[in-house]
């Protein structure tokens, strides 16, 4: 029996240049479309240069099969509007989308937008959001919904979404509240690549980057040449952590040195504000073997940080191919 195929959603490494943002996204989206990736991850937040729903439409219009993974924060959009976008994309392109359900943004952004809900209550709201969206997309009849944060009375979305185009929902939070909502709603749980690689995997989804070459030492040399340590960048990350109540971000930041570990785990790109996740560095075969091990423990979905460079993306594809599941 063939092992299940991994679904991989690349995301561009953190970009601070609005003039380069769309070009990098489209370069990675086009590469992903041509090379068997499921789609591309699109971020949401006050500091994101292009609204992810608008970017998703631009990408779908320029690709043949891509199914974007769109970050959705209840703070920015009502669930009916999000459901309407999903339905509209289905009609326009005949494709499904994936939804990365989040609550996090900078504390200063929450304050600026007038959102004073607690961390726990934001996840209660997120659970209601998922429930209402699903009902609107699936129900042949008008929907009635009575929650703490959302209410609907005889609300109907037309036309009804075909079952095969129903979106899949992911939750990336690492807090107890996030884990509880993921369980209650049946969303795909995401987690960061664990430092020991072999233990701590308890979710179907994982977030990390890959830096690979044919040879292990070559991969490590190339990685350290690409991502360099910088104290100013570390201080910039520290400021963002102080302005966040994200559990996963604090866990990654506290007490970490950024040294490239013998097992290939590398946190420096995150600690220097160049990526939003750890990296796995090694040979194609080493990384392929690790991915195969992860799959055996239940991994199905990867959010994959990628450098928007054609040669680097080709190296990533070789590592993914070495797993036999891509």
C-alpha positions as CSV (number, residue, x, y, z in Angstrom):
1,X,0.0,0.0,0.0
2,X,1.4,3.4,-1.0
3,X,1.9,5.9,1.8
4,X,-0.4,8.9,1.8
5,X,0.8,11.9,-0.2
6,X,1.9,14.9,1.8
7,X,0.1,18.1,1.2
8,X,2.6,21.0,1.1
9,X,1.8,24.7,1.2
10,X,4.8,26.9,0.7
11,X,5.1,30.3,2.2
12,X,7.6,33.0,1.3
13,X,10.2,33.8,4.0
14,X,9.4,37.0,5.8
15,X,9.4,39.9,3.4
16,X,9.8,43.5,4.5
17,X,9.7,45.1,1.1
18,X,6.2,45.9,-0.2
19,X,7.6,46.4,-3.8
20,X,8.9,42.9,-3.8
21,X,6.1,41.2,-2.0
22,X,3.7,40.4,-4.8
23,X,6.5,39.4,-7.2
24,X,7.9,36.9,-4.6
25,X,4.5,35.5,-3.9
26,X,3.7,35.0,-7.5
27,X,7.1,33.4,-8.2
28,X,6.5,30.9,-5.4
29,X,2.9,30.3,-6.4
30,X,3.8,29.6,-10.0
31,X,6.6,27.3,-9.0
32,X,4.2,25.5,-6.6
33,X,1.6,25.1,-9.3
34,X,4.1,23.6,-11.7
35,X,5.7,21.2,-9.2
36,X,2.8,19.5,-7.4
37,X,2.3,21.6,-4.3
38,X,-1.2,21.9,-3.0
39,X,-1.2,25.7,-3.0
40,X,0.5,28.5,-1.2
41,X,0.0,30.0,2.3
42,X,-1.2,33.6,2.5
43,X,-0.8,35.5,5.7
44,X,-3.3,37.9,7.3
45,X,-2.6,40.9,9.6
46,X,-2.3,44.7,9.7
47,X,1.3,44.4,8.4
48,X,0.5,42.2,5.5
49,X,1.0,44.2,2.3
50,X,-1.9,42.6,0.3
51,X,-5.2,41.4,1.7
52,X,-5.0,37.5,1.4
53,X,-8.4,37.1,-0.2
54,X,-7.4,39.5,-3.0
55,X,-4.0,37.8,-3.3
56,X,-5.7,34.4,-3.5
57,X,-7.9,35.5,-6.4
58,X,-4.9,36.9,-8.2
59,X,-3.0,33.6,-7.8
60,X,-5.9,31.4,-8.8
61,X,-6.4,33.5,-12.0
62,X,-2.7,33.0,-12.9
63,X,-2.4,29.3,-12.1
64,X,-4.0,26.1,-13.3
65,X,-4.5,24.0,-10.1
66,X,-3.4,26.0,-7.0
67,X,-5.6,25.9,-3.9
68,X,-4.5,28.7,-1.7
69,X,-4.3,28.3,2.1
70,X,-5.8,31.6,3.3
71,X,-5.3,32.9,6.8
72,X,-8.6,33.9,8.3
73,X,-8.9,36.0,11.5
74,X,-12.5,36.8,12.7
75,X,-11.3,40.3,13.6
76,X,-11.2,41.2,9.9
77,X,-14.2,39.6,8.3
78,X,-17.7,38.2,9.1
79,X,-18.1,34.5,8.6
80,X,-20.8,35.0,5.9
81,X,-18.4,37.2,3.9
82,X,-15.7,34.6,4.2
83,X,-18.1,31.8,3.1
84,X,-19.2,34.0,0.2
85,X,-15.6,34.3,-1.0
86,X,-15.2,30.5,-0.8
87,X,-18.3,30.0,-2.8
88,X,-17.2,32.7,-5.3
89,X,-13.8,31.1,-5.9
90,X,-15.6,27.7,-6.4
91,X,-17.8,29.3,-9.1
92,X,-15.0,31.3,-10.7
93,X,-12.2,28.6,-10.8
94,X,-13.8,25.3,-9.8
95,X,-11.3,24.9,-7.0
96,X,-11.4,24.5,-3.3
97,X,-9.4,26.6,-0.8
98,X,-7.9,25.8,2.6
99,X,-8.4,28.1,5.5
100,X,-5.8,28.7,8.2
101,X,-7.9,29.9,11.2
102,X,-6.0,32.3,13.4
103,X,-6.7,34.7,16.3
104,X,-3.3,36.3,16.6
105,X,-2.1,39.7,15.6
106,X,0.0,42.3,17.4
107,X,-1.6,43.5,20.7
108,X,-1.2,47.0,19.4
109,X,-3.3,46.0,16.3
110,X,-6.0,44.5,18.5
111,X,-6.1,47.7,20.5
112,X,-6.2,49.8,17.4
113,X,-9.1,47.8,16.0
114,X,-11.0,48.0,19.2
115,X,-10.9,44.3,20.0
116,X,-10.6,43.8,23.8
117,X,-11.5,40.1,24.0
118,X,-9.3,37.8,26.1
119,X,-7.0,35.2,24.5
120,X,-9.4,32.5,25.5
121,X,-12.5,34.3,24.2
122,X,-10.9,34.9,20.9
123,X,-10.7,31.2,20.5
124,X,-14.3,30.8,21.5
125,X,-15.1,33.2,18.8
126,X,-12.9,31.3,16.3
127,X,-14.8,28.1,17.1
128,X,-18.1,29.8,16.4
129,X,-16.7,31.2,13.2
130,X,-15.8,27.8,11.9
131,X,-19.1,26.3,12.9
132,X,-21.2,29.0,11.2
133,X,-19.1,29.0,8.0
134,X,-19.4,25.3,7.7
135,X,-23.2,25.5,8.1
136,X,-23.5,28.3,5.6
137,X,-21.4,26.4,3.0
138,X,-23.1,23.0,3.5
139,X,-26.7,23.6,4.4
140,X,-29.4,23.5,1.7
141,X,-31.7,25.5,4.0
142,X,-31.4,28.8,5.7
143,X,-29.2,28.7,8.7
144,X,-30.1,29.8,12.3
145,X,-27.2,30.2,14.7
146,X,-27.0,31.5,18.2
147,X,-23.6,31.8,19.8
148,X,-21.8,34.3,22.1
149,X,-20.2,36.1,19.2
150,X,-22.3,35.3,16.1
151,X,-26.0,35.1,15.5
152,X,-27.8,34.3,12.3
153,X,-31.5,34.1,11.5
154,X,-32.6,32.4,8.3
155,X,-29.3,33.2,6.7
156,X,-28.6,31.4,3.4
157,X,-25.6,31.3,1.0
158,X,-26.5,30.7,-2.6
159,X,-25.6,28.6,-4.5
160,X,-24.8,25.7,-2.2
161,X,-21.2,24.7,-2.3
162,X,-20.4,21.3,-4.0
163,X,-19.2,18.9,-1.4
164,X,-15.9,18.2,-3.2
165,X,-15.1,22.0,-3.0
166,X,-15.7,22.3,0.8
167,X,-12.7,24.0,2.4
168,X,-10.6,22.3,4.9
169,X,-9.9,24.2,8.1
170,X,-6.5,24.4,9.9
171,X,-5.7,25.8,13.4
172,X,-2.1,26.8,14.0
173,X,-2.3,28.0,17.6
174,X,-0.3,26.1,20.3
175,X,-2.2,27.2,23.4
176,X,-4.6,25.0,25.4
177,X,-7.5,27.2,24.0
178,X,-6.4,26.6,20.5
179,X,-5.9,22.9,20.9
180,X,-9.4,22.6,22.5
181,X,-11.1,24.5,19.6
182,X,-9.2,22.4,17.1
183,X,-10.5,19.2,18.7
184,X,-14.1,20.5,19.1
185,X,-14.3,21.7,15.5
186,X,-12.3,18.9,13.9
187,X,-9.9,21.3,12.3
188,X,-6.4,20.1,11.2
189,X,-4.1,20.9,14.1
190,X,-0.8,22.5,13.2
191,X,2.4,22.6,15.3
192,X,6.0,23.9,14.9
193,X,8.8,21.5,14.1
194,X,9.9,20.1,17.5
195,X,13.6,20.5,18.4
196,X,14.3,16.8,18.9
197,X,12.5,15.9,15.6
198,X,11.6,12.4,16.9
199,X,9.3,13.3,19.8
200,X,6.5,15.7,20.4
201,X,4.7,15.3,17.1
202,X,1.0,15.1,18.0
203,X,-0.7,17.0,15.1
204,X,-1.5,16.2,11.5
205,X,0.1,19.5,10.4
206,X,3.5,21.0,10.9
207,X,5.2,24.3,10.1
208,X,8.9,24.6,9.2
209,X,11.3,25.4,6.4
210,X,13.7,23.2,4.5
211,X,17.3,24.0,3.5
212,X,18.7,21.0,1.5
213,X,21.5,19.9,-0.7
214,X,22.8,16.5,-2.0
215,X,25.4,16.5,0.8
216,X,24.7,17.3,4.5
217,X,27.7,19.5,5.0
218,X,27.0,21.4,1.8
219,X,23.4,22.1,3.0
220,X,24.7,23.4,6.4
221,X,27.2,25.7,4.7
222,X,24.7,27.0,2.2
223,X,22.1,27.6,5.0
224,X,24.4,29.6,7.2
225,X,25.5,31.7,4.2
226,X,21.8,32.5,3.4
227,X,20.6,33.2,6.9
228,X,23.1,35.3,8.9
229,X,22.9,36.2,12.5
230,X,22.3,39.9,13.2
231,X,21.7,41.5,16.6
232,X,19.4,44.2,15.2
233,X,17.2,41.6,13.7
234,X,17.1,39.7,17.0
235,X,16.0,42.8,18.8
236,X,13.3,43.4,16.2
237,X,11.9,39.9,16.9
238,X,12.1,40.6,20.6
239,X,9.9,43.7,20.1
240,X,7.3,41.7,18.2
241,X,7.2,39.0,20.9
242,X,6.6,41.7,23.5
243,X,3.7,43.0,21.4
244,X,2.1,39.5,21.1
245,X,0.3,37.1,23.3
246,X,1.1,34.2,20.9
247,X,2.0,31.1,22.9
248,X,4.0,29.5,20.0
249,X,6.0,32.6,19.3
250,X,7.0,33.0,23.0
251,X,7.9,29.3,23.2
252,X,10.2,29.5,20.2
253,X,11.8,32.8,21.4
254,X,12.6,32.1,25.0
255,X,16.0,30.7,25.9
256,X,17.0,29.8,22.3
257,X,20.5,30.3,20.9
258,X,19.9,29.8,17.2
259,X,22.8,27.3,16.8
260,X,22.3,24.8,14.0
261,X,21.8,21.5,15.8
262,X,23.4,18.2,14.8
263,X,20.0,16.8,13.9
264,X,19.4,19.6,11.5
265,X,17.0,21.7,13.6
266,X,17.7,25.4,13.2
267,X,15.9,28.3,14.7
268,X,18.1,31.2,13.6
269,X,15.9,32.3,10.7
270,X,13.1,32.7,13.2
271,X,15.2,34.4,15.9
272,X,16.5,36.9,13.3
273,X,13.0,37.8,12.0
274,X,13.7,36.2,8.6
275,X,11.1,33.4,8.9
276,X,8.1,32.5,11.1
277,X,9.2,29.0,11.9
278,X,12.2,26.7,12.5
279,X,14.1,25.2,9.6
280,X,15.2,21.6,8.9
281,X,18.7,21.5,7.3
282,X,20.3,18.4,5.8
283,X,20.8,16.3,2.7
284,X,17.9,15.3,0.4
285,X,18.0,11.8,1.8
286,X,18.1,12.9,5.4
287,X,15.2,15.2,5.1
288,X,13.3,12.7,3.0
289,X,13.7,10.1,5.7
290,X,12.5,12.5,8.4
291,X,9.4,13.4,6.4
292,X,8.7,9.7,6.0
293,X,9.0,9.2,9.8
294,X,6.7,12.2,10.4
295,X,4.2,10.7,8.0
296,X,4.2,7.4,9.9
297,X,3.3,9.4,13.0
298,X,0.3,11.0,11.3
299,X,1.7,14.1,9.5
300,X,-0.4,14.9,6.4
301,X,0.0,18.7,5.9
302,X,3.0,21.0,5.9
303,X,3.2,24.8,5.9
304,X,6.7,25.2,4.3
305,X,8.7,28.4,4.6
306,X,10.6,28.8,1.3
307,X,13.2,31.2,0.0
308,X,11.7,32.8,-3.2
309,X,14.6,31.7,-5.3
310,X,14.3,29.2,-8.2
311,X,17.4,27.2,-7.3
312,X,16.5,27.0,-3.6
313,X,13.0,25.8,-4.4
314,X,14.4,23.1,-6.7
315,X,16.5,21.8,-3.8
316,X,13.4,21.7,-1.6
317,X,11.6,19.7,-4.2
318,X,14.4,17.1,-4.3
319,X,14.2,16.8,-0.5
320,X,10.4,16.3,-0.7
321,X,10.7,13.8,-3.5
322,X,13.2,11.8,-1.4
323,X,10.4,11.1,1.1
324,X,8.5,9.1,-1.6
325,X,5.3,11.0,-0.5
326,X,5.4,14.0,-2.7
